[in-house]
């Protein structure tokens, strides 16, 4: 529709044929960020893409290391020794004081299918959480869910190595369920129902034989994400004391994650020697 004379025109018209008013691009074509794969993945956000990029980088590093160690099938199935060396959750190591594994485990994946599925879901739900709550809160949610998820996994299955972004992703799903719960509307009900179905599907898959799924990490991440988001609420006005606290919390999570990766590097150096 022409913004000047309100006549119906085609999407290809650059100038209205009725009043000669220049016509700009449609709002759907001006979206920033733009959709990925023609809308198969709705949209990308900076933090979500950064987390996915780190995950992909860590996966590439671990695959190359495992291949050099003689694992010819590393691309599809990484060996446990490599994953433990690079920071997977492993009870005996955590009992020795390596608590940093509760963070680094969330950035490792056991195979190509594993990281593909997690990246797909992360680019979807992560972008939605980041759009609603902002990057700072989203990273606090993600980090807290990753830590809580792998801590519950450590308590439940201390001797089983575990890794993957799904603990943090389940936390983000919990965040969206909390948003749908607190927003009493048709949209809120639809969002809550959609993500509750996601949870049910993921937990059922985790119970099927042949799928090495850490349901404890999923439940821990989901519960923490829901609880924190339910209590936190959505963004306040820019510059409010609450938002300043969230920025401080986000900065602390960034420093914590960096420190955990540093500890992982130092531990790996000792392993290599």
Secondary structure as UniProt FT lines:
FT   TURN            3..5
FT   TURN            11..12
FT   TURN            17..19
FT   HELIX           27..29
FT   HELIX           37..39
FT   HELIX           46..68
FT   TURN            69..70
FT   TURN            72..76
FT   HELIX           80..85
FT   TURN            86..87
FT   HELIX           91..95
FT   TURN            96..97
FT   TURN            99..100
FT   HELIX           101..104
FT   HELIX           105..107
FT   HELIX           112..121
FT   HELIX           122..126
FT   HELIX           127..133
FT   HELIX           135..156
FT   TURN            158..159
FT   HELIX           166..182
FT   HELIX           186..207
FT   TURN            209..210
FT   HELIX           215..232
FT   TURN            238..239
FT   HELIX           241..272
//
